[in-house]
Amino acid sequence: MPRLLIVTTIPATLSAFLLPFARHYRACGWQVDAMTRSEPITPDIHSAFDHVWTLPWSRHPVNPSNLIGTPQRIRRIVERERYDIVHVHTSVAAFVTRYALRDLRRRLGVCVIYTAHGFNFDQSMPWHKNLAFLTLEKLASAWMDYQVVINRTDELAAIRYRLAPPDRVWYMPGIGVDLTHYCPDSIPDAEAEAVRREIGVAPDEALVLMIAEFIPRKRHTDVLRAFAQLGRRDTHLALAGTGPLLEPMRRLAVDLGIAGQTHFLGYRSDVPALLRAATVMILPSRQEGLPRSILEAMAMGVPVIGSDIRGVRDLLADGAGMLVPVGDIEALAHAMARVIDDRAAARAMAERGLEQAQRYDLQRIIALHDQLYAAALSKRHAYAPIS
């Protein structure tokens, strides 16, 4: 029975992206455990995994506490449980875990895989931060067997900077979207209409939707300013999500004179219904890996406006959406107006996006993981672990 350990910095990553993988491999007879930060673990995580290990690491990538005590605990757990594959996700967990296992990989015969959900170094970052993050990635690259990337920009970067040999760099188109859950037919018209009534949007009014955590890199400020510049009384803006910038954005909406048309929805569990109710979905981030919210909107047949950055370019290429420069308020306002006013163009964009979304089907991504894990297990058995 193969033994798989999935490691993430925070439990929310497990809940949002990785539960289907845990369920799949447990159904195949594998032991599948998780390792994550010491935070409350939700029942869905407990039920998906055989065991959940919690560790007190910080979310800050350069916090020295991550390298004091925590690596020793990781080594003890992995040595005791004798995992065949340790698959790490997100930058902090990836660095700390690879550091912890740097001397154990060969001795135990454990294969270490790192999926980068967007490298921390990219064009949006200052040069000195890029240099620091790239240096850490290059250092940790010696402590793994496979590098998985989820967009083409990161694939080129991994090869260019030799983070792994080219045959050990695996491109996978994201972590998948469940096309049985996110599809236009999954939400009846009545449910979408009910959502619009709840928000306060009339049937003949447009609804611009953004689904994102309220943090700086998502650039909610740009959306609010562009919406104010749009200046239309027949259009509403809905912002779903929580985060440290929520209250400052509420105040900005008041200052811009758009508070009556701007709706802060908080955390929502009915994302498909929200998308079905929307006229257009927007995400003006300065940095992403491969944004799930855009994928979900495409799968629901909703037109998308996104910033012209890595990952988003992959999704919205070939007419599957509209790309605007990061921070260009006027371009954002113009894109909103075009989608709202040109229904034929919006419909064509949505249809192309729906077609494009099929490439990111969750079942396809799981099948690619099957191939990766088969290669990893084959490599593992190419040398005998030292007892």
C-alpha positions as CSV (number, residue, x, y, z in Angstrom):
1,M,0.0,0.0,0.0
2,P,1.6,3.3,-1.1
3,R,1.8,6.0,1.6
4,L,1.3,9.6,0.6
5,L,1.8,12.7,2.7
6,I,0.3,16.0,1.4
7,V,1.8,19.1,3.0
8,T,0.4,22.7,2.9
9,T,1.1,25.9,4.8
10,I,-2.5,26.4,6.1
11,P,-5.5,24.1,6.3
12,A,-7.5,26.3,4.0
13,T,-5.4,25.1,1.0
14,L,-6.3,21.5,1.8
15,S,-10.0,22.4,2.0
16,A,-10.0,24.5,-1.2
17,F,-7.9,22.4,-3.5
18,L,-6.7,19.0,-2.3
19,L,-9.6,17.0,-0.8
20,P,-10.6,15.4,-4.1
21,F,-7.0,14.1,-4.4
22,A,-7.0,12.6,-0.9
23,R,-10.3,10.9,-1.5
24,H,-9.2,9.5,-4.9
25,Y,-6.0,7.9,-3.6
26,R,-7.7,6.6,-0.4
27,A,-10.3,5.0,-2.7
28,C,-7.3,3.4,-4.6
29,G,-6.2,1.8,-1.3
30,W,-3.4,4.3,-0.4
31,Q,-2.7,5.7,3.0
32,V,-3.1,9.5,2.6
33,D,-2.1,11.8,5.4
34,A,-1.9,15.6,5.6
35,M,0.4,18.0,7.4
36,T,-0.4,21.7,7.9
37,R,-0.3,24.6,10.2
38,S,-1.6,24.3,13.8
39,E,-5.1,25.8,13.2
40,P,-8.6,24.4,13.7
41,I,-9.1,21.5,11.3
42,T,-12.5,21.3,9.7
43,P,-14.5,18.1,9.6
44,D,-14.1,17.8,5.8
45,I,-10.3,17.7,6.2
46,H,-10.5,15.1,8.9
47,S,-12.8,12.9,6.9
48,A,-10.7,13.1,3.7
49,F,-7.4,12.1,5.2
50,D,-6.3,9.1,7.3
51,H,-4.4,11.4,9.7
52,V,-3.7,15.1,9.9
53,W,-0.4,16.3,11.5
54,T,-0.3,19.9,12.7
55,L,2.8,22.0,13.0
56,P,3.4,25.5,14.4
57,W,5.0,27.1,11.3
58,S,4.5,30.8,10.4
59,R,2.9,31.9,7.1
60,H,5.7,34.4,6.7
61,P,8.3,32.9,4.2
62,V,11.4,34.2,6.0
63,N,10.3,33.7,9.7
64,P,13.3,32.0,11.4
65,S,10.9,30.1,13.7
66,N,10.1,27.9,10.8
67,L,13.6,26.4,10.9
68,I,13.7,25.9,14.7
69,G,12.1,22.7,16.0
70,T,9.6,22.2,13.1
71,P,12.1,20.5,10.7
72,Q,13.0,18.0,13.5
73,R,9.3,17.2,14.0
74,I,8.8,16.7,10.3
75,R,11.8,14.3,10.1
76,R,10.5,12.3,13.0
77,I,7.0,11.9,11.5
78,V,8.3,11.0,8.0
79,E,10.8,8.6,9.4
80,R,8.3,6.8,11.6
81,E,5.5,6.7,9.0
82,R,7.8,5.7,6.1
83,Y,5.9,7.7,3.4
84,D,6.6,6.8,-0.2
85,I,5.7,10.2,-1.5
86,V,5.8,13.6,0.2
87,H,3.9,16.1,-1.9
88,V,4.3,19.7,-0.7
89,H,2.2,22.7,-1.8
90,T,2.7,26.4,-1.2
91,S,6.0,28.1,-0.6
92,V,6.4,28.1,3.2
93,A,5.5,24.4,3.7
94,A,7.5,23.5,0.6
95,F,10.7,25.1,1.8
96,V,10.5,23.9,5.4
97,T,9.6,20.4,4.4
98,R,12.3,20.1,1.8
99,Y,14.8,21.5,4.2
100,A,13.7,18.9,6.9
101,L,14.0,16.0,4.5
102,R,17.2,17.0,2.7
103,D,19.2,14.2,4.3
104,L,16.4,11.6,4.6
105,R,15.3,11.4,1.0
106,R,17.9,8.9,-0.2
107,R,18.2,7.1,3.2
108,L,14.4,6.5,3.5
109,G,13.7,6.2,-0.2
110,V,11.0,8.9,0.0
111,C,10.2,10.9,-3.2
112,V,9.6,14.6,-2.6
113,I,7.3,16.6,-5.0
114,Y,6.8,20.3,-4.9
115,T,3.8,22.0,-6.6
116,A,4.3,25.7,-6.9
117,H,1.0,27.5,-6.8
118,G,2.8,30.5,-8.4
119,F,6.5,31.2,-7.6
120,N,7.0,34.1,-5.2
121,F,9.4,35.6,-7.7
122,D,7.8,37.2,-10.8
123,Q,7.5,40.4,-12.7
124,S,5.3,42.1,-10.1
125,M,7.9,41.9,-7.4
126,P,10.8,44.3,-6.7
127,W,14.2,43.0,-7.9
128,H,15.6,42.5,-4.4
129,K,12.6,40.3,-3.3
130,N,12.8,38.4,-6.6
131,L,16.5,37.7,-5.9
132,A,15.8,36.5,-2.4
133,F,12.9,34.2,-3.3
134,L,14.7,32.8,-6.3
135,T,17.8,32.1,-4.2
136,L,15.6,30.2,-1.7
137,E,14.0,28.2,-4.5
138,K,17.3,27.3,-6.0
139,L,18.7,26.3,-2.7
140,A,15.6,24.1,-1.9
141,S,15.6,22.6,-5.5
142,A,18.4,20.3,-4.5
143,W,16.1,18.7,-1.9
144,M,13.3,17.4,-4.1
145,D,12.7,15.0,-6.9
146,Y,10.0,16.7,-9.0
147,Q,8.9,20.3,-9.6
148,V,5.2,20.7,-10.6
149,V,4.1,24.1,-12.0
150,I,0.6,25.2,-12.9
151,N,1.2,27.9,-15.5
152,R,3.5,28.2,-18.5
153,T,5.4,31.2,-17.2
154,D,6.5,29.2,-14.1
155,E,7.3,26.2,-16.3
156,L,9.8,28.4,-18.3
157,A,11.2,29.9,-15.1
158,A,11.8,26.4,-13.5
159,I,13.7,25.3,-16.6
160,R,15.6,28.6,-17.1
161,Y,16.8,28.7,-13.5
162,R,17.4,25.0,-13.3
163,L,15.1,24.3,-10.4
164,A,14.9,20.8,-11.6
165,P,16.1,18.9,-14.7
166,P,13.7,19.5,-17.6
167,D,12.4,15.9,-17.4
168,R,11.5,16.5,-13.7
169,V,9.6,19.7,-14.4
170,W,5.9,18.7,-14.8
171,Y,3.4,21.2,-16.1
172,M,-0.1,20.6,-14.9
173,P,-2.9,23.0,-15.7
174,G,-3.8,24.0,-12.2
175,I,-5.4,21.9,-9.5
176,G,-8.6,21.3,-11.4
177,V,-12.2,22.4,-11.3
178,D,-15.1,20.1,-10.8
179,L,-17.1,20.6,-14.0
180,T,-20.1,18.7,-12.6
181,H,-20.4,21.3,-9.9
182,Y,-19.3,24.3,-11.9
183,C,-21.4,24.3,-15.1
184,P,-24.2,26.5,-16.4
185,D,-26.8,23.8,-16.0
186,S,-26.0,23.2,-12.3
187,I,-27.9,26.3,-11.1
188,P,-31.5,26.9,-12.2
189,D,-32.6,30.3,-13.2
190,A,-34.7,30.7,-10.1
191,E,-31.7,30.2,-7.8
192,A,-29.7,32.8,-9.7
193,E,-32.6,35.3,-9.6
194,A,-32.9,34.7,-5.9
195,V,-29.3,35.6,-5.4
196,R,-29.8,38.8,-7.3
197,R,-32.8,39.7,-5.2
198,E,-30.8,39.0,-2.0
199,I,-28.0,41.4,-3.2
200,G,-30.5,44.0,-4.4
201,V,-30.0,43.8,-8.2
202,A,-33.0,44.2,-10.4
203,P,-33.5,41.8,-13.4
204,D,-32.6,44.6,-15.9
205,E,-29.4,45.7,-14.0
206,A,-25.9,44.4,-14.6
207,L,-23.8,42.8,-11.8
208,V,-20.0,42.9,-11.7
209,L,-18.6,40.2,-9.4
210,M,-15.2,39.8,-7.7
211,I,-14.4,36.8,-5.6
212,A,-11.1,37.2,-3.7
213,E,-9.6,37.6,-0.3
214,F,-9.2,41.2,0.8
215,I,-5.4,41.4,0.6
216,P,-3.2,43.9,-1.2
217,R,-2.2,41.8,-4.2
218,K,-5.9,41.3,-5.2
219,R,-6.2,45.1,-5.8
220,H,-9.8,45.6,-4.8
221,T,-8.9,49.3,-4.8
222,D,-8.6,49.2,-8.6
223,V,-12.0,47.6,-9.0
224,L,-13.7,50.2,-6.8
225,R,-12.1,53.1,-8.6
226,A,-12.9,51.7,-12.0
227,F,-16.5,51.1,-11.0
228,A,-16.8,54.7,-9.8
229,Q,-15.3,55.8,-13.1
230,L,-17.9,53.7,-14.9
231,G,-20.5,55.9,-13.4
232,R,-23.6,53.9,-14.2
233,R,-26.7,53.7,-12.1
234,D,-27.9,50.5,-13.7
235,T,-24.9,48.5,-12.6
236,H,-23.9,46.9,-9.2
237,L,-20.6,45.6,-7.9
238,A,-20.5,42.6,-5.6
239,L,-17.3,41.7,-3.7
240,A,-17.3,38.2,-2.1
241,G,-14.6,37.3,0.4
242,T,-13.1,38.3,3.7
243,G,-9.7,39.6,4.8
244,P,-7.7,42.4,6.5
245,L,-8.6,45.1,3.8
246,L,-12.4,44.6,4.0
247,E,-13.1,47.6,6.2
248,P,-10.8,50.0,4.3
249,M,-12.5,49.0,1.1
250,R,-15.9,49.7,2.7
251,R,-14.7,53.2,3.5
252,L,-13.3,53.7,0.1
253,A,-16.7,52.8,-1.5
254,V,-18.2,55.5,0.6
255,D,-15.6,58.0,-0.3
256,L,-16.0,57.3,-4.0
257,G,-19.8,57.7,-3.7
258,I,-20.6,54.1,-4.8
259,A,-21.6,52.6,-1.5
260,G,-25.2,52.3,-2.6
261,Q,-24.3,50.1,-5.5
262,T,-21.4,48.2,-3.9
263,H,-22.2,45.0,-2.0
264,F,-19.8,43.4,0.4
265,L,-20.9,39.8,0.6
266,G,-18.4,38.3,3.0
267,Y,-17.6,34.6,2.8
268,R,-20.0,32.7,0.5
269,S,-20.5,28.9,0.1
270,D,-22.8,29.4,-2.9
271,V,-20.1,30.4,-5.4
272,P,-21.8,28.7,-8.4
273,A,-25.1,30.6,-7.8
274,L,-23.2,33.8,-7.4
275,L,-21.5,33.3,-10.7
276,R,-24.7,32.3,-12.4
277,A,-26.2,35.6,-11.2
278,A,-23.3,37.7,-12.5
279,T,-23.0,39.6,-15.7
280,V,-19.2,39.6,-15.6
281,M,-16.5,38.4,-13.2
282,I,-13.4,40.5,-12.6
283,L,-10.0,39.8,-11.0
284,P,-7.4,42.6,-11.3
285,S,-4.7,41.0,-9.2
286,R,-1.0,41.9,-9.5
287,Q,0.1,38.3,-8.8
288,E,-1.5,34.8,-9.2
289,G,-0.6,31.3,-9.9
290,L,-3.6,30.0,-11.8
291,P,-6.6,31.7,-10.2
292,R,-9.4,29.3,-9.3
293,S,-12.1,32.0,-9.3
294,I,-11.5,32.7,-13.0
295,L,-11.6,29.0,-13.8
296,E,-14.9,28.6,-12.0
297,A,-16.4,31.6,-13.8
298,M,-15.3,30.2,-17.2
299,A,-16.8,26.9,-16.3
300,M,-20.1,28.6,-15.5
301,G,-20.1,30.4,-18.8
302,V,-19.6,33.9,-17.3
303,P,-17.4,36.5,-19.1
304,V,-14.2,37.3,-17.3
305,I,-12.0,40.4,-17.1
306,G,-8.5,39.7,-15.7
307,S,-5.1,41.4,-15.3
308,D,-2.5,40.7,-17.8
309,I,-0.3,38.5,-15.6
310,R,1.0,35.0,-15.5
311,G,-1.6,32.3,-15.0
312,V,-4.4,34.7,-16.0
313,R,-2.9,34.9,-19.5
314,D,-3.0,31.1,-19.7
315,L,-6.7,31.0,-18.9
316,L,-8.0,34.0,-20.9
317,A,-5.9,33.4,-24.1
318,D,-7.5,33.2,-27.5
319,G,-10.6,35.3,-26.7
320,A,-11.6,33.4,-23.6
321,G,-11.7,36.7,-21.6
322,M,-10.4,40.3,-21.5
323,L,-6.9,41.1,-20.3
324,V,-6.1,44.6,-18.9
325,P,-2.8,46.0,-17.6
326,V,-2.3,45.8,-13.8
327,G,-3.3,49.0,-12.2
328,D,-4.9,50.5,-15.3
329,I,-8.2,51.9,-13.9
330,E,-9.4,53.4,-17.2
331,A,-8.9,50.0,-19.0
332,L,-10.8,48.2,-16.2
333,A,-13.7,50.6,-16.6
334,H,-13.7,50.3,-20.4
335,A,-13.7,46.5,-20.1
336,M,-16.6,46.6,-17.8
337,A,-18.6,48.8,-20.1
338,R,-17.8,46.7,-23.1
339,V,-18.9,43.4,-21.5
340,I,-22.1,45.1,-20.2
341,D,-23.0,46.9,-23.5
342,D,-21.8,44.4,-26.2
343,R,-23.9,41.4,-25.4
344,A,-22.8,39.5,-28.6
345,A,-19.1,40.0,-27.7
346,A,-19.8,39.0,-24.1
347,R,-21.6,35.9,-25.2
348,A,-18.8,34.9,-27.6
349,M,-16.2,35.4,-24.8
350,A,-18.2,33.3,-22.4
351,E,-18.6,30.5,-24.9
352,R,-14.9,30.5,-25.6
353,G,-14.1,30.5,-21.9
354,L,-16.5,27.6,-21.3
355,E,-14.7,25.6,-24.1
356,Q,-11.3,26.5,-22.6
357,A,-12.4,25.4,-19.1
358,Q,-12.7,21.8,-20.3
359,R,-8.9,21.6,-20.3
360,Y,-8.8,22.1,-16.5
361,D,-11.3,19.4,-15.6
362,L,-10.5,18.0,-12.2
363,Q,-10.6,14.4,-13.4
364,R,-8.0,15.2,-16.0
365,I,-5.7,16.8,-13.3
366,I,-6.2,13.7,-11.1
367,A,-5.2,11.5,-14.1
368,L,-2.0,13.6,-14.5
369,H,-1.2,13.1,-10.8
370,D,-1.6,9.3,-11.4
371,Q,1.1,9.5,-14.0
372,L,3.3,11.6,-11.8
373,Y,3.0,9.4,-8.8
374,A,3.6,6.3,-10.9
375,A,6.9,7.9,-12.1
376,A,7.7,8.8,-8.5
377,L,7.1,5.3,-7.2
378,S,9.1,3.8,-10.1
379,K,12.0,6.1,-9.2
380,R,11.7,5.3,-5.5
381,H,12.0,1.6,-6.2
382,A,15.1,2.2,-8.4
383,Y,17.1,2.3,-5.2
384,A,16.6,0.4,-2.0
385,P,16.0,2.5,1.1
386,I,18.6,2.0,3.8
387,S,17.1,0.6,6.9
